[in-house]
């Protein structure tokens, strides 16, 4: 059975979340496509929010 890859937008959100947890700035987004960049920034914002709530150090 073939393994399905996550869709591109889901992967962008996850990468943005990891970048936010890692302390990267939103200007370091590697994507140029509007939809993909939007997902990356959404993940980044989620991570920053989680860090501010004290869920991660």
C-alpha positions, -999 to 999 in steps of 0.1 A, spaced: 0 0 0 13 34 -9 20 59 18 2 92 12 21 124 16 6 153 34 -7 179 12 16 209 4 -5 234 24 -6 211 55 32 207 53 37 244 50 16 250 81 36 224 100 69 239 88 57 274 99 48 260 133 82 244 138 99 277 126 78 296 152 88 273 180 124 276 168 124 313 172 125 323 135 109 355 124 80 357 100 103 373 74 121 340 71 92 324 54 106 303 25 75 304 4 65 328 -24 31 314 -34 3 333 -16 -17 303 -4 14 284 8 29 315 25 -4 321 42 -5 286 56 32 289 68 24 322 85 -7 307 101 15 279 116 40 304 127 14 325 145 0 294 162 34 285 175 41 321 187 7 321 205 15 287 221 49 299 232 33 330 248 7 309 266 36 289 281 30 257 263 66 256 251 98 272 263 
